Structure formats: C-alpha cells, structure tokens
C-alpha cells in the first residue's frame, strides 16, 4: 500500500478556512525550508485512512486473547459520554468545570472502593507512567522520614519489563528475586532480599503467570516488617475486581490500567490511563492538583508534600470519563460478575487446550494462563511464534508471546469475560488444529501467515538499516 | 437476578455448562487460592445501571460544565479548527480498539500511520528522526532532558519562560533520576541566558518557542551558546507555529519536542494530548519509546515494524532508555490525519490566521489602555498589562467569552483561527466598558 506522500498531486487540497479578516502579520525570521506535507483531496484522504483501518485487527474484528492486556469489549456508550466533555478548556475557572471535577472525584471514590485505596490521582497517562508515579510516592515517603538508605526496589523475575525500568527512572536500584516452582514469589528468597536498604516491592497479584499468590499476606508483611512499602501493579486486576482488594492484601500504592480492566479502548497503543491509588499516609505526596470537595463544590488542590506534576493538567481525562461510565454500568454486582466470568472463561480455555498443549503451571488459573511450547518445538520444530503466526491466518489475534521470560516458548492467553463460549470453542478448535498441523506439516506453520496483508517481516533488517521516515526515494 | 450491562455474553446456563466441564459447581471455587478472610463481602458501590440511565447520569455531570462559545485562553491547551474528515477517519473502530501493534502482519495500518506521522513530524521540525509519540508536551520535555544526561553532564538548564506545568513535570522527573535542574531567568518575557554560566556539567539547555508568554526567543543564539558549552540544545515548539517559524533544525536544536494537541485534538479538559519528540541522527538512538521502521516481507512487499527495540523496557528492563510502553498512538494517528487534511498551505494559513488575529487583538487592546507587557515578536499569545483582571474576566465571562489567563504581570491572551474579527471587536468593547 502506498504512503500518503505518494498519493495525490501538488495543488490538491481541502478547502477549510476563510481568508484572513485582519491585516496579515509575518515573522521577521520566517521558516525558509519547504514544508513537505501530503497534498491530497478529501476523497483520497478518506480512502487512504479507510484502507489503513482495514489493515488493523481490533477487538471488533475478532478474538484478541493478548495476555496481560485484557482486550475486553469496549462499550460504545463510553465514547459518547467522553465526547460530552471535549470542549472544556483545562484552565477554565473552577466553578465552570464542576462536572469535570465531579467525574474525577466520583471515579476516585469508586475505584478507591474497588481497590481498597484511600486516594487517587488520574494524572499518569499509562501503566508505566503510573508505576513511575507510585515509585516516586515511595521515594518521597522515605525521604520525608530521612531514611536515605532505602534505595532498592525488589522485583520478581516474572515481572513486566516496565517494573525494573520504572524503578531505575525513579532513582532506585533493582533487586531481582527468582520465582518459585509454582510461579509465585519465593518467600524465602524475599526474606533474604529485604533489609534496611529496601524501599519497596513491586508485585502483581494474580501474577504474570495467572496465579493468585496465596502467600500474599505473608509477602507484604515481610516487606513492611523490613520497613519497605508494597506496590501493586494493576495490570491483572480484571481477575479479582470486586472479589479481593489490593488494599486488603497489604499493598500501599497501586496503579490501574483503566484501558485494560475498565474497558477503555487502547487506540492501537494509547491513550491509556494509569491512575495511581494509595493509602491515606501517602495521600500528601500525590501529584497535584487533586480534587477535593466541600459544601461549595469541588476544588483543585495541591497535596502538602506533593512530588509534583507527572503530566500537564489532569491526565488523559476523556479516558477517565469512559472508565467511570463503565463502572456505573456494571455497579456493585456487575464488577465481581465480570471478574468471575473472566476467570471462568480462562479456565475453560485452559481446560480445552490442555487436551494437547502443555501448561506452564498446573491449574486452576485466574484470568489468564501460560502455555509452554518447548516440547512442541522439540518434537516438531514449530515454536510459539509459529503457532502465533498460524493463528493470524484464522483471523485470531495471537496470545502474548515469549512472556513472562521465565517460561520457555510461552504463549499467554487471556480471553476476558466478554467472549462467548461459542467463540472460545471455535478458537480452541483452531489452536488444536494448529497443534496437529505442527506435527503433520511444520513447514506450513513456518511459512505462516499467508493470508495477511503482508507476510512475516524482516525485523533484523529493519533494525540494521533503519528507515524511519519517507524521504521521497 | 437481572444484572445490568456486564457485557458478559454467556448466559447462566452456559456458565453452568462451562463450570461442569471444569468439574466445579460454582465460579467461586476457582478462587480457592484467595485466602477466605480477604474475600470482599459486598462492595460499597451503587447498583449497576441501564445504558439509558448511565447516559442521563453522566450527561448531568457534563451539564455542570460551562462551554464557552468564544475562547481567548491558551496557555498550553489550544482550541483550533478540526476538519470534519479528521474525526471521521480517526473514529474507525479497528484503530480505536486495537492494542499496541505487536503482531505486525495484522497491524500494518497502525504501523504505517505511525511511519507517516514520524515523517510529518520530521518535516515540520526539520529533524532527522521522530518517535511514535509520548504522553504529552511536558513528559516529552522531561524525557528530552534525560536523553542528554551522562556521567559528567548532569545539569539541565531550563528557561523560566517555558510553561510552568512543563517545568514542574521536568522537576518531578529530575527528582526521580537525580538530574539537577537550574532555571534560566526571564527578562522582558524572554530567556536571559546571560544570567547563567553554563558549566562543565551542563547537559542541555531547554527553551520553548514560542515561549509561555507567546514571545519568539532568539533560538539560534541560545543554541550556539549551549553548543559552545558542550551542552545539547532542546527546543519545545508549538507545532502550528512551525509552519511559519524557523525550524528547530535551522536553529541548531539536537532535540525538538512539544505538545501536539493543536494538531487536531480537542481541548478535552487537558487530555488525551500528544507529546512529539524528534532528534538529530547523532541522537536518535537515545529517543525513548516506540519507533516504527520500514522493511519488507519474505515476498519483497514493503511493510512496517516496531524497530530499534533494544532501547526499550521489554528487552532492556532496568537498562532501558525509558519505561514508556503505551504512548498516545490514536492521538498520533489523529495528528497525522490533521496534517494531511491541512497540507502545508492549510497549516501555514492556520498559523497566519492565529498570528494575525492575535496581533490585531493586541493592537485593539492597547488602544483601550491594555498595552503589551513585553516587547518584541510574538506568535498567537501575548501578555497585556491589566488594572483589574478579575473585573475584566468577569465581564467577558458574562458575555460568553473565556478571557485570557491571569499571570504574573497581567493577562495572557491567546487568539486562534476560530475567533472572528467580530468576536474580537466585541471582546474589546466589553473590556472598554469596565476599564
């Protein structure tokens, strides 16, 4: 498919703005270089972007069991509601934005109840941004207590790569601890790792292999006893929302991915929202401003010992509107019902796929499970990548590949609660057929996909000779 | 019991059948690993609602906001004309509901759109390489400082004339990383580089162009001074202004960043917006976040992939250049659609309209006794002296006009192409009555 720069012709344009109705002004040192933007008609423009959209697989195009990403259905009412707030300037007088502030305040209250946290900021724009923010809260807390020795963040080896990267951005050094045989935290290893230099622990529960760590209270106690704080990565909250709360597990600070658990669309890689919640004793460190309420209404205030802003204004506000719409829709009963069905669907698929595929850990799982295709690879030469590419030819988005790093030839499957039994049955059949194909005709899988707009792409070549923009050649 | 929209398609009977297949009676049994004492008895949340009731409830909240027909306030968030075609193409559900393009073969639309966006950002800034976006202008600036840091050079010099929110975000990031941040003082609404001496530890100099007060800085001279001290030069530029203003590349910038919200994104109470980042060839491997590259498939077809991933967190973990993972892909797609719709001529026209109307308004305000505080050139924002800002802003407010933002020495006004000459004349006559 041609690039937009290769379409149209000089002189083609849209008619968008009126002539200038005041005397024209120019700068004394104007731009002198040509500005090479596309020049197309409106017809060409819409066809180009429509063609691009057709070369994308979204949740509406089919099953999307991308583990750890919670690709649930994105309700359309959410989009309508967000649009109601599109024309509000972020620096309008407080009394003219009471509706926006109510959205933030109400979302804080409801999400606080769901997570067991006392306060929340919506400034972080994504999960990783939330991690960075939460870790700065931990840093500020220790600094305020003049406890300068606490420089280390403990991270299990199963953690997402953002955890250690965020810890380093927040100025900590990272201590990796190995996971146990069962994929959970090795409690003895944790005990050996904590000490007076421990600033905190980062953990997700259920963990990245889809198992709820039953030792969670002991884990958070060990960290607290050593003087550290506990950070909850909310990537996997969908399994337990309304069932068990991170705040009750002993966590002090948490980030949520509103674009995962709370149904806001991911937009092909953002915008998301990485809301950060914390216990009361950390409230004073939150990025400002936060929303407070008194008899006169809602106000924007900066917490006393705020770490400062992590972003302009109040975060990806429209995303918060969508999440609030979702929570109001599901309500008290719907939230845990969604979690139960997410877990039920995952277990159902796990059971069906166990017929042929090896699971990395024995069940039951929570909202996702990890398969290990090492044996399949040894027997047939077909890797997790090959199976994933085979799925593409059946209109199925593959599971997360090669994560977590501790599982060989990993495929991590997360169906979510919004998939029907019928869809999962069909998908399981495709998975099982591909397992057979791997044994009968492995070359067919090495060659997959064949029905997609492009075949497997040369990633090594792309990195070796980077072509990062169109140059007209 | 009848539950409101959980978006769960499986009926109770289907759920029972699935549970039976698993050999369990109730879904609760699947949570056996959760210690019983931790289970939530009953959430203190309202009951679920029908779509109609949710619509009414959220609409009622939206109704408590005020939408101003005329806006003369910017300060980091700008109301511009957004062609209808932009919303039409960016609302496509495939794009809206997809995740990050990890599976390139079924994500070519997103990947190509980012490649096109990267190309347009390079065209706009004159820089060599753009990334796929970061969260917003503030985080783009903060990430740019980190790109310039090394063992010997750990001090960032930041213009006091930059947006205070951007400066605050930089400070927070520096609190994390341990980088030192020193403000370069302001004089006459511009960066006074003569007031600081760039030492051997100077990693970079950052200025905004136009700056927070709307003023055009002497960027070339600042860049030369930064480079003379062995420091990098970062410019934070308004992307609309770049259509008519000297490019960061022409001014010698090593990194160009900024808030790209003006490129087709709603003001939306502050977000989602779009941080753009572009760098020279010499520095592009330090760019954070996703970058899309062109390549080909086994049959020789051109295609696009996420590339240079060895910089990123999922490969490098604690050694990554940044932790960024999700960015603002749909916003970048929107900006690409906007720039395509506008074209070079359209973007220049928008910039010229903004700037000319701002100058017209400044002239009229001066006639009413509100002269500019600063001298020299400016783009579409400017600060005027003001006896009683509260009185002026209230009078405008009562007439459906969101006036400028009160700042240190007066009021910071902004005029974009959306405001007509009649609206400006009306604003002036309202101000005349109260001054």
Interface residues (C-beta under 8 A of the other chain):
Chain A: X1 X3 X4 X5 X13 X14 X16 X17 X20 X21 X22 X23 X24 X25 X26 X27 X28 X29 X30 X31 X32 X33 X34 X35 X36 X37 X38 X39 X40 X42 X45 X46 X48 X49 X50 X51 X52 X53 X54 X55 X56 X57 X58 X59 X60 X61 X64 X66 X69 X71 X72 X73 X74 X75 X77 X79 X80 X81 X82 X84 X85 X86 X87 X88 X89 X90 X91 X92 X93 X96 X97 X98 X99 X100 X102 X103 X106 X110 X113 X114 X125 X126 X127 X128 X129 X131 X132 X135 X136 X139 X160 X161 X162 X164 X165 X166 X167 X168 X169 X170 X171 X174 X211 X212 X213 X214 X216 X217 X240 X242 X243 X244 X245 X248 X249 X259 X263 X265 X266 X267 X268 X269 X270 X271 X272 X287 X307 X308 X309 X310 X311 X312 X313 X314 X315 X316 X317 X318 X319 X321 X324 X325 X327 X328 X329 X330 X331 X332 X333 X334 X335 X336 X337 X338 X340 X341 X343 X344 X345 X347 X348 X351 X352 X364 X366 X388 X389 X392 X397 X398 X400 X401 X403 X417 X418 X419 X420 X421 X449 X452 X453 X454 X455 X456 X457 X458 X459 X461 X462 X463 X466 X467 X468 X469 X470
Chain B: X1 X3 X4 X5 X6 X7 X8 X9 X10 X14 X15 X17 X18 X19 X21 X22 X27 X28 X30 X31 X32 X33 X34 X35 X38 X39 X40 X42 X43 X44 X45 X46 X47 X48 X49 X51 X54 X55 X57 X58 X59 X61 X62 X63 X64 X65 X66 X67 X68 X71 X73 X75 X76 X77 X79 X81 X83 X85 X88 X89 X90 X92 X93 X94 X95 X96 X97 X98 X99 X100 X101 X102 X103 X104 X105 X106 X107 X108 X109 X110 X112 X113 X115 X116 X118 X119 X120 X122 X123 X124 X126 X129 X130 X132 X133 X135 X136 X137 X138 X139 X146 X163 X165 X166 X168 X169 X171 X172 X173 X175 X176 X177 X178 X216 X242 X243 X244 X245 X246 X247 X249 X250 X259 X266 X267 X268 X269 X270 X271 X272 X273 X284 X290 X291 X292 X293 X294 X295 X296 X297 X298 X299 X301 X303 X304 X305 X307 X308 X309 X310 X312 X313 X314 X315 X316 X317 X318 X319 X320 X322 X323 X324 X325 X326 X327 X328 X329 X330 X331 X333 X336 X337 X339 X340 X341 X342 X343 X344 X345 X346 X347 X348 X349 X350 X352 X353 X355 X356 X357 X359 X360 X377 X379 X397 X402 X405 X417 X420 X421 X424
